[in-house]
Amino acid sequence: MQYNLAAEKMPTAWFNALPRMPEPLKPPLHPGTKEPVGPDDLAPLFPMALIEQEMSASPYIDIPGEVLDVLRLWRPTPLRRAIRLEQALGTTARIYYKDESVSPAGSHKPNTAVPQAYYNSKEGIKRLTTETGAGQWGTALSFACAQYGIDAKVYMVRNSFEAKPYRKIIMETWGAECVPSPVDDPSSPGSLGMAISDAVRDAVSRDDTHYALGSVLNHVLLHQTIIGLEAREQLAMAGEKRPDVVIAPCGGGSNLGGVALPFMEDKEVRLLAVEPLSCPTLTQGTYGYDFGDTAGMTPMMEMYTLGADFMPPTIHAGGLRYHGDAPIISSLVHSGRMEAIAYPQSKTFEAAALFAKVEGRLPAPECGHSIRGAIDEAMAAKEAGDDRVILFNYCGHGFLDLAAYDDYNQGRMIDA
Amino acid sequence: MQYNLAAEKMPTAWFNALPRMPEPLKPPLHPGTKEPVGPDDLAPLFPMALIEQEMSASPYIDIPGEVLDVLRLWRPTPLRRAIRLEQALGTTARIYYKDESVSPAGSHKPNTAVPQAYYNSKEGIKRLTTETGAGQWGTALSFACAQYGIDAKVYMVRNSFEAKPYRKIIMETWGAECVPSPVDDPSSPGSLGMAISDAVRDAVSRDDTHYALGSVLNHVLLHQTIIGLEAREQLAMAGEKRPDVVIAPCGGGSNLGGVALPFMEDKEVRLLAVEPLSCPTLTQGTYGYDFGDTAGMTPMMEMYTLGADFMPPTIHAGGLRYHGDAPIISSLVHSGRMEAIAYPQSKTFEAAALFAKVEGRLPAPECGHSIRGAIDEAMAAKEAGDDRVILFNYCGHGFLDLAAYDDYNQGRMIDA
């Protein structure tokens, strides 16, 4: 059962978490001087509009008309009630999911790729660089750059580049260039941290080029809040006053922030981050300043981290293998406003396969984490006999992750 | 810009073309006796409810509640106006597309797979067999069988089975079995006609088993009319009185019938079939009785055909390689109510790639035919200076057809 928002009801302003944080965020520090960075330090990488959003105290920030025009290619996205999943579980809970898989790139990533490409093109930038792991973010940015007529160059973690050629083909169809990273060592399998270093190095070397990051930063989470803002309206359409718990997978934190932040001020709403046990940043990391990349070129941010040189095992949910987490998410967990839980990947695929069978949709492995969390909440509701309202983010489809499903179906999946 | 129908506005009855045909259809003939077949001849293959629908004279046929429950997993589907495509073409036309790619299987096919699985399970059938080419229909039937707890066995054309393992993995995730066809000759690349023979042979050999066909038959087109019925409501939401032309790709004819038939009685609406030049059934075939399969086991139907032993060249739009066409579609073309046009695949990929760039979505190769037709209509409108309203069916996404896009991007695509 789906709840569709009319096109004219699509939100026209983003929800800014910064002025509402229980504990104010500490400033990012310059990687060399360890002093707080100012707008000028960030200007070689980002347009001024995004730097302002990164530090803004406005409660809401208007979405430009030319961004709304592109978001309307797929937004508003459906909210669906997973009635058949509820029946399969025999739960007293009501389970809703926000379907971000209907975007051109098949995930929530275009929600921020589009405004990032827009603001850069508006300030005269002709070319963006970025990194990508499994390829979700790279495809999203390629799509967004095509909409505003600017070039995209994507540094893709080498082992994904070689093992998963499909997302590269999508990027090329949208006109982008995609190369394996690290560029200077063809024998290295690469990592997200290394690819960030490659993309940043390229961006600072050319005046016409900026860098774009697909998660972690405040402005990225800001752009993703359209997910939760829409979901809030759609839950009301479904006759729900509020969700009791909002759940999303957490890699860098952008899809989690997107669905959860608009509910942060309602104390009756629990917020739940789900991460892989093999990269347990929020549940086992240290809270403190760390670099965002491997080479130490990015500003240092206060966050939960496993260490900038942490090399997570290869798991199928490539989007959840980041050593750190968004400062906003980290702070909410640190202050106790948000909960976090970690699962081994076999448990997340078990949930994804059940979901595929009863609800029909094939989730991305990242999304399997969301579903695992939602199922366990629904079972807890059944045990307690309450009619909990569960909202989770369906952040992407699994049509490009079928080898992982084959491993699971054939009993070959291992927990790293 | 999308026009979403509220869940409660989803049609609850299918539109039956049979009593409205300009020329009545001739009956199917028994492959052995060449006499008209009756319900009893079809009973080894199909449940009585579908046999009745195959010959029904009712103007509308109610959709059972248990079928509506499953369709609601993804329906109503969005109608979108392709404003950015219009702008790219500089056309005076308004272009709308009905997005059937949002279904669990990624195409329009589940619209009929679901009622077929339902009616069979209702009549006590425990197992369905079918054939599949590139895999769209096999995945759809696997999904549908999982919803009603019956088994599915899919005979997949061997060269697709070997070259495209992904759809098999999806079928297995939904619990189905998928084997290469022909089963008795591992050296043959196979064909859709051969796979039909394999599936029919299996079905007639077991009492608990029926056969399911994904296109061509009257009841299949009937189930697909929900596409056009929804689109009609959504065009009204967009302020359009009617489309001037309705366009869809034509393989067996089911997605074309689905979007076009509900408009057949409005003489001001042109209906346009688009087929590949390498399998030009409607534009170069013969109109007359022919078999549906290679082995001559299926009833003979009056239709446009290239001959049951026609072996089309391997093209990327695997769903459009059938030697025949639905009797309903064939008759509409024969009577002059429907137009048909054929394109080489390079022209359809050119259209698909443009669409992907400006509208963001990556179409299935079959769908590229629709888009080619829509673009050429839009250019004709620009030349004529009229404000033509164009509706086309976006019958599936291309996330599992990326090798074809790679061929196109790298200049390796050839016209067979």
HADDOCK unambig.tbl for C-alpha pairs under 7 A between the chains (distance, minus, plus):
assign (segid A and resid 1 and name CA) (segid B and resid 7 and name CA) 6.98 0.50 0.50
assign (segid A and resid 1 and name CA) (segid B and resid 72 and name CA) 5.21 0.50 0.50
assign (segid A and resid 1 and name CA) (segid B and resid 73 and name CA) 5.72 0.50 0.50
assign (segid A and resid 2 and name CA) (segid B and resid 7 and name CA) 6.27 0.50 0.50
assign (segid A and resid 3 and name CA) (segid B and resid 7 and name CA) 6.89 0.50 0.50
assign (segid A and resid 4 and name CA) (segid B and resid 4 and name CA) 6.36 0.50 0.50
assign (segid A and resid 4 and name CA) (segid B and resid 6 and name CA) 6.48 0.50 0.50
assign (segid A and resid 6 and name CA) (segid B and resid 4 and name CA) 6.48 0.50 0.50
assign (segid A and resid 7 and name CA) (segid B and resid 1 and name CA) 6.98 0.50 0.50
assign (segid A and resid 7 and name CA) (segid B and resid 2 and name CA) 6.29 0.50 0.50
assign (segid A and resid 7 and name CA) (segid B and resid 3 and name CA) 6.88 0.50 0.50
assign (segid A and resid 72 and name CA) (segid B and resid 1 and name CA) 5.21 0.50 0.50
assign (segid A and resid 73 and name CA) (segid B and resid 1 and name CA) 5.72 0.50 0.50
assign (segid A and resid 73 and name CA) (segid B and resid 359 and name CA) 6.69 0.50 0.50
assign (segid A and resid 102 and name CA) (segid B and resid 102 and name CA) 6.92 0.50 0.50
assign (segid A and resid 104 and name CA) (segid B and resid 360 and name CA) 5.08 0.50 0.50
assign (segid A and resid 104 and name CA) (segid B and resid 361 and name CA) 4.82 0.50 0.50
assign (segid A and resid 143 and name CA) (segid B and resid 360 and name CA) 6.48 0.50 0.50
assign (segid A and resid 146 and name CA) (segid B and resid 357 and name CA) 6.41 0.50 0.50
assign (segid A and resid 147 and name CA) (segid B and resid 358 and name CA) 6.62 0.50 0.50
assign (segid A and resid 166 and name CA) (segid B and resid 402 and name CA) 6.17 0.50 0.50
assign (segid A and resid 169 and name CA) (segid B and resid 402 and name CA) 6.53 0.50 0.50
assign (segid A and resid 169 and name CA) (segid B and resid 405 and name CA) 6.95 0.50 0.50
assign (segid A and resid 169 and name CA) (segid B and resid 406 and name CA) 5.77 0.50 0.50
assign (segid A and resid 173 and name CA) (segid B and resid 353 and name CA) 6.70 0.50 0.50
assign (segid A and resid 173 and name CA) (segid B and resid 409 and name CA) 6.59 0.50 0.50
assign (segid A and resid 174 and name CA) (segid B and resid 356 and name CA) 6.99 0.50 0.50
assign (segid A and resid 174 and name CA) (segid B and resid 357 and name CA) 5.43 0.50 0.50
assign (segid A and resid 353 and name CA) (segid B and resid 173 and name CA) 6.70 0.50 0.50
assign (segid A and resid 357 and name CA) (segid B and resid 146 and name CA) 6.44 0.50 0.50
assign (segid A and resid 357 and name CA) (segid B and resid 174 and name CA) 5.45 0.50 0.50
assign (segid A and resid 358 and name CA) (segid B and resid 147 and name CA) 6.63 0.50 0.50
assign (segid A and resid 359 and name CA) (segid B and resid 73 and name CA) 6.70 0.50 0.50
assign (segid A and resid 360 and name CA) (segid B and resid 104 and name CA) 5.09 0.50 0.50
assign (segid A and resid 360 and name CA) (segid B and resid 143 and name CA) 6.50 0.50 0.50
assign (segid A and resid 361 and name CA) (segid B and resid 104 and name CA) 4.82 0.50 0.50
assign (segid A and resid 399 and name CA) (segid B and resid 399 and name CA) 6.50 0.50 0.50
assign (segid A and resid 399 and name CA) (segid B and resid 400 and name CA) 6.99 0.50 0.50
assign (segid A and resid 400 and name CA) (segid B and resid 399 and name CA) 6.99 0.50 0.50
assign (segid A and resid 402 and name CA) (segid B and resid 166 and name CA) 6.18 0.50 0.50
assign (segid A and resid 402 and name CA) (segid B and resid 169 and name CA) 6.55 0.50 0.50
assign (segid A and resid 405 and name CA) (segid B and resid 169 and name CA) 6.97 0.50 0.50
assign (segid A and resid 406 and name CA) (segid B and resid 169 and name CA) 5.79 0.50 0.50
assign (segid A and resid 409 and name CA) (segid B and resid 173 and name CA) 6.60 0.50 0.50
